Amino acid sequence: MSLAPANHMGHAMAQGGVTMPDMPFSVVKRDDLVPRCPHCAQELADVYMRTKGAGFVEGKNVLYFCHHCLKVLGFGQSRMI
């Protein structure tokens, strides 16, 4: 019997894809918790952002980063057209 390898989230890998468990997913608002930076482990009371682009035809690119260590936390993009 062979077992499929698991990815970092613990889900079984299928033929070229990921099978997700049949559990409902919910988003819970928690204002009593302060997230931590995955790089420096400092509390993130603030997250800095930097933008580039007009936001119209070109689109607007957003970079989010830690205000302690200045390492990137994520990217975002929006387009009006």
ChimeraX attribute file (.defattr): number of C-alpha atoms within 10 A of each C-alpha:
attribute: neighborCount
match mode: 1-to-1
recipient: residues
	/A:1	3
	/A:2	4
	/A:3	7
	/A:4	11
	/A:5	11
	/A:6	12
	/A:7	10
	/A:8	7
	/A:9	7
	/A:10	10
	/A:11	14
	/A:12	16
	/A:13	15
	/A:14	12
	/A:15	7
	/A:16	6
	/A:17	8
	/A:18	12
	/A:19	11
	/A:20	12
	/A:21	9
	/A:22	6
	/A:23	6
	/A:24	5
	/A:25	6
	/A:26	6
	/A:27	5
	/A:28	6
	/A:29	7
	/A:30	7
	/A:31	6
	/A:32	5
	/A:33	9
	/A:34	12
	/A:35	11
	/A:36	13
	/A:37	20
	/A:38	13
	/A:39	13
	/A:40	12
	/A:41	11
	/A:42	15
	/A:43	15
	/A:44	16
	/A:45	11
	/A:46	12
	/A:47	13
	/A:48	14
	/A:49	15
	/A:50	10
	/A:51	14
	/A:52	12
	/A:53	14
	/A:54	12
	/A:55	15
	/A:56	11
	/A:57	10
	/A:58	13
	/A:59	15
	/A:60	16
	/A:61	16
	/A:62	16
	/A:63	15
	/A:64	17
	/A:65	20
	/A:66	23
	/A:67	17
	/A:68	16
	/A:69	12
	/A:70	14
	/A:71	14
	/A:72	16
	/A:73	15
	/A:74	11
	/A:75	13
	/A:76	10
	/A:77	13
	/A:78	13
	/A:79	13
	/A:80	10
	/A:81	8
